[in-house]
């Protein structure tokens, strides 16, 4: 496989961030690998909005690798977060899963029928598979493993010693209450806190920590009895590290030595900046929901100093929509995942959608008819890059889409138009021999030798037809001629059909049939079939539409359908002649 080692040498957004990140890394940690990071919470299906959390640093990391630098792209799996709610639309899950709310995600059973040991691993696995197909190289870090192994023990004790400093920072952003309310202040129920917090990228929403009569604590134990985090720290001794907590869910109380205790975690607004310092993160993006005062990223920028670190360069990224859907949330059912997208589009196209837009630009990923237009646009760009006419920024986005510093992604040997492949898959209803016959007729001078030459694009187009095109929009070719319609035709309509039928033999290819079907109305009006739109009266367009509608009715019984040249090739010349009354 060829190596794509060179930098794109342009000033697209990826290159600009790479410049900044390399400079900052050399200032903070000279001679060490550049560290970029993403955070993902496997609390449910990890959707295409979450993918931007990964693709933004991936593209920057890849550009840095192309320049010969060592890079670590960390993906922090927030699998030690609490199970917040039962997500809608997850197969094998019902409301009985609500009994697990409050437990770590790795302590919740996987959905029924899953081969994975727990909830977090089930949803993590699908994302790992998709990232491999997309060519994303990363180091995965399980926060369950980090916390339960004691890896963060010193950071936790440090946070507890400096809890007053952390509380003072957080207090700058808390809603000010009346003196009477302040006197009654106690730890908020976690679910209430969640309602007040934004669902951030890379972490589940949670409160700022325990703030009862014993003071503020940035650490929350998981209950030793019910395993839930509905706990309140009631006492802590800095010298002995003895910590006492009470579970509000089951009433369990326990006193432990925090210097030996590994069943709990720092609250999110402290946990995130702690990790920045611990891992030496230089670059990590965040969603626009982290841009407001008091958000995790903004507050983290102050708290990170307590741990001796600096805030990463952190561009905010806009949301990703799906065919008109608003902001995606993994708590809603049916939100498409990267794996869903890769069933209907090649990795290159999906990478391109993220690479061509700056992080602060929102965009949509099409699961409807728009996917055909996107593929047309991609193929045009591919051709422009090949002949050297593409703009520099487009060349850069294309290079980032087709491969990484490690090499090119596998690609379709004969990338035929997606809309043509979809039409063929639609008409042939899965019959591969028929599909090969039609696709071979597209270019008789260079026929397709095997469907494998058109794969995986053909398979993606077929999957799109079978899963995202409604049944009433599928194409079903007539079994018998529409005798009644044929009998009712006037002389002009009969003449147009005769011109078409007489030209089939000589024009039996995609380009030939395109010329023929558009040319028939021109010839009937007394013009050459090669006449350009400028040479024709405006009414010719109306004649063409009328002629096309007639052909669709005679072939598939509808006003519209796949592109007529493709449809004619799919139906086959003998059957076309029968259905058109020859």
C-alpha positions, 0 to 999 in steps of 0.5 A: 500500500502506498505511503502518504507521508507528505504534508498537504502543504496548504493553509486549510484549517487542519494545517493551521491547527497543526502549526499551533499545536506543534509550536505549543508542544515544543514550548510545553514538552520539548522532545516528547510526542505531541498529545491530542485527546478525545473523550467518548462516553459509551453510555449508549450508541456513539453517534455521528456528532460524537465522531467530530470529537474524534475526527477533529484531533485525528485530522490534526494528529495525522497532519503532524505525523505527515510532518515527521513528528511523533503523536499520541491521540488519546481516546478516553473512554468515560466508562466509569461515568454513571449510567444516567438513564435508559436510552430510547430505541436500544434493542434488547433494553427496556425500563427494567434497566432503570434499576442500574441508574447511578452505577458505573457504565462498566457495572451495567449489564450489556443489552440482551443478546450482546457478546460483550461483558457490560454496557460500556464495552458493548457500545465501545466495540461498535465505535472501535470497529468504525474507527478502524475502518476510518483509519483512525489511529489512537490509544484507548484509555479506560477510565474504569481501569484508571480509577480502579487501579489507583492510577489517579490516587495521588491526583485525587488526594491532591484535589481533596487537599485543594478542595477549597481552591477548587470550590472557590473557582466553581463558586464564581460560576454558581448561581447566587442564592439568597442568604437563607438559601445559602444557609440551607445549601446541601448536595443537590440530587444528582438527577437535578444536577444533570438537568442543570448541566449540559450534556458535554462531549466526552462526559456525562453531565454531573454535579460539581461535587458534594457540598454539605455541612461538612464542606465541599468535596470534589470526589464522589464514591460509588456505594459499597452496597448498591454500587450507585453514586448517589452518595454524600461525603460527610467527613474527610480528614486530610492527615489520615485520608479517612473519608466517610460517606452515606448513600442516599439510595440505600442508606449504606454508610462507610468510612474508608481511607482514600489513600487505599480506596479505588471505588469512586471518581473525581466529579467531571469538572475536576476530572477533565482538567486533572486528565489534561495535566496527567496526560500532558494534553496539548490539543482537545476540542469540545462542543459548543455547549462548553463555550458558556461561562461555567461550562466544563471547558471554561472552568477546567481552564482554571482548575487545571492549574491546581494540578500543575497543568495548562489548558489544551488548545481547544477549538469548539466544534459545531453540531452535526445534523442528519437530513434535517435533524437537530442536535443529536443526542445519544439518549434519543433512539434511532440516532445514526452512528458511524457504523450506520454511515459506513454501511451506506458510504465509503470511509473516504466520503465520511472522512471528507465530510469532516475534513472539508468543514472547519470545526466551528461550521455545522454540516449534515450527513445525508441518509436520504437522496442527498447522498447521491448528490454528495457522491457526485460532488466527491467524484467531481473533486476526485477528477479535479485532483487527478487532473490538477485543477482542484483548489489547494484547500480542496486538494488538502481535504481530498488528501485527508479523506483518501488516506492517512500518514500510514497510507491510503485507505482501501478504495473501489477499483472502478468507482462508478457513479453512486446514483447509477449503482443505487439504481441498478441495485434497486432494479435488480433487487439483489441479483448480482448476475443482472447487476453485472450485465447492466454495469458492463453495458455502461461502457461497452468498450471497457466492460466491468469484469466482475462486481468486485471491481465496483465494490465496496461502493456497489455494496454501500449503494445497495445497502442504502437502497435496501435500508433508506429508500421507502418501499413506495419509492422502489422501482418495480418494472412492469411484467406486461405492457400497459396495453390501454396506455399504448392504445391511447397514444396519439401520433406524436407519442407513437412517433417518439417511441418509434424513434427511441426503439429504432435507435436502441441498437446503435446507442446501447450504452450509458452515454449512447442512451443518454444522447438518445432519450434527450435527442428524441424530442429534439428530432421530433421538433425538427432539430438535430439530436446534437442541438445545444440548449441555446439552439433550441426553443424553450418548449423543448424542455417541456416536450422532454419532460412529457416524453420521459414521463411517458417512458416511466409510465410504460416501464415502471408505472410511475411518473418518475424513477431512476435515470432513464438511460440506467433504467433502460440498460437495467430492463434490457433491450428485449424487454424494453421493446416489449413494454414499449409496444414494439 
